[in-house]
Amino acid sequence: MVFRSSVVIAILGGLYFFNQGQPKITANDKEALILQGLMQTIEYVHYAPKKVDDEMSKTIFKSYMDKMDGYKRYFTQKDVEQLKKYEMSIDDQINALKFDFFNASLPMLENGLTKAEKYFTEAIDAQVNFNKGDMYETDPDKMTFAKNDDDLKERWKQIVQWDITTKWIQNIDTQKEKGNKEGNKTDEELKLDAIKEVKKRYVDFFDRMHKLRRSDRLEAYLGSIANYFDPHTDYFSPKEKQDFDINMGGKLEGIGARLQTEGDYTKVFNIVVGGPAWKTKKLEDNDIIMKVTQKGQEPVDITGMRVDDVVQLVRGKKGTVVILTVKKKDNSIVDIEIERDEVQLDDSKAKSVIINMPGKIQNIGYINLPKFYSTFEDGGNSCAADVATEIKKLKAQHVNGIILDLRNNSGGSLNDVVDMSGLFIEEGPIVQVKDRSGRPSLHMDKDKSVLYDGPFIIMVNQYSASASEIIAAAMQDYNRAIIVGSTSTFGKGTVQRFYDLDRGISGYDNLKPLGNVKMTTQKFYRVNGGSTQLKGVVPDIVLPDIYHYIETGEKEYDNPLEWSEIAPVKYSQHVVVLENKDKLRENSKERVSQSKDFSLIMEGAMKLKEERDQSKYPLKLNSYRAMVDKREEDGKKYENLLKNNIAGLDIINLQADMSKINLDESNKAKNEEFVKDLKKDIYLEETMYIIRDMINLEKSFALLQPKIVEK
């Protein structure tokens, strides 16, 4: 059965009744308390908990080492051997709520970073000989740790030469693309620019690394422990959980400004259109924030402060006031008072247009949904409600069909995808969900009404995951829609829930907040009984894409849950009957085979596979230049692929959306970019042909046939 919040609280609240054999936690040992909460949540709630044993210890050791130094730039083999003595005892430390391995890693990592920074500085300040050098390995899995400090020093010389070489060639090519103009730089000047850019990048990088706190490293370590059980089980600090909720909900309370670090300063990167900062017309992109003041309190100098700490100072509850002391482009210093408010992050919201292909097919509705966002408080965002609104707007335009684009949609709210699926069928099961008890439960559409009963296509690709796969699978099983896309979707067939450790652990108020655990508690299954885990959803019509030969998705993660299947459930719909999938597939295959663009995509996909398999590159400048030139020459045939407008593909904004689009120049620009991308989308073009064939071939849509253009 599905866990409800009250059940979850009861489970976590009762965990300490089982703690008779657990080590006693002192009043100040917050880390041990978090670890205990994490492990007990896994033990009692995780879908498939594993034994805490030596196998777990070895896996965590490797995972955490990869997080600390995956590119083998800080540790030597001697360092690794020192830490290796903990490889088989991490499980024992977890049981004892100890952090011996973690504690030993921190000074070694800091020492390694200090050495790496020193070796980098020496290498970039020295005279680099670009006419010398062996092959440079870029795949960390094929690298070994440096034998000793001298070997590590040599590695940093290679890293510096590689980064300067690639940036230098990039600068030369960028200038060449702009043509011969007065003021063009010499190759030597472009090299000096490359050195300067690489140096700044690494100086900023080492600065960020040195600013990481023990708590940041602890999150990574706890993440390695959690990820052993599956890639989606993880520990979230209070700050990480807040960011996750904002991302899921598509809104926050604050001033509506995106910030970034620049050296010791925090700079305004972007102002969110329509937000409080935007409304003041005073805060601007590239303003440097020097101080943050909560109205009525003392100002806080944020020089040298981490950007996430600055964000916490700037964010706040709706109606409260923050004062930013900023340095403007003209070096003037001004105080800007901003009343915080709710900020809508519209980039992820559902939006729709009408698409015409004159002489071929007309008046097709298109809905783009970047993710399944949801917030749960009153008045919260719901992607299901928003998609329903878009459908109503399209129906008012009497569209002949609807395309729902879920490409690159990584999923989100389970409740919303169930509600959204119900918009297209009368009622019935949408997805089966099974917890660790083995008893599957059904998530049902209980609303007998059907919002849209016309021709329906869902577009997916290999990055359509989770909730995207649920609706695609349901509509495929119900035979309600045609699924169009890459060889398969992502293959994430698991359900996660957040467990607040503060609510599950009684007492210890002086140590709270403790954070949250995101836990895989269930697997979902199609109504036909199959799982989407690892295998994903195979579209009814597969279109070639650039990643055709590259393995992607859940199966590429470490420790994924296995594929399985359960008994199917009864399901049916009487909205439409699709009887001609084979003919639709045959027609599409014929068009694709005659398309020069799709043929180039398949060629490019093979080329990409070859380039991905290559991991060693020449360090010597002339050899690297020759390799780049050869690739550029080979790539000329692809350079205009997917960049040109498709003749006869017209994108029309809905009149109902124009007031919002015309609200300001930023909204206009975003819409123009959105429409421009659609006009170049050959996958959308082929999907338009598929929906035309669907209308022409299926008896369910006979009334629509006079309204569209025949073949």
ABEGO torsion letter per residue (X at the ends): XBBBAAAAAAAAAAAAAAAAABBBBBAABAAAAAAAAAAAAAAAABABBBBBBAAAAAAAAAAAAAAABAAGAABBAAAAAAAAAAAAAAAAAAAAGBAAAAAAAAAAAAAAAAAAAAAAAAAAABBBBAABEBBBBABAAABBBBABAAAAAAAAAAAAAAAAAAAAAAAAAAAAAAEBBBGBBBAAAAAAAAAAAAAAAAAAAAAAAAABBAAAAAAAAAAAAAAAAEAABBBBBAAAAAAAAAAAAGBBBEAGBBBBBBEABBBBABBBBGBAAAAAGABBBGBBBABBBBBGBBBBBABGBBAAAAAAAABEBBGBBBBBBBBBAAGBBBBBBBBBBBBBBAAABBBBBBBBBBGABBGBBBBBBABBBBBABBGBBBAAAAAAAAAAAAAAAGBABBBBBABGBAEEBAAAAAAAAAAABABEBABBBBBAAGBBBBBBBABABBABABBBBBBBBAABBEAAAAAAAAAAAAGABBBBEBABBAGBABBBBBBBAAAABBEGAAAOBAEBBBBBABBBBBAAGBBABGAEBBBABBBBBAAAABBBEAAABBGBBBBBBBBBBBBBBAABBBAAAAAAAAAAAAAAAABAAAAAAAAAAAAAAAAAABABBBABAAAAAAAAAAAAAAAAAAAABGABBBBGBBBBBBAAAAAAAAABAAAAAAAAAAAAAAAABAAAAAAAAAAAAAAAABAAAAAAAAABBBX
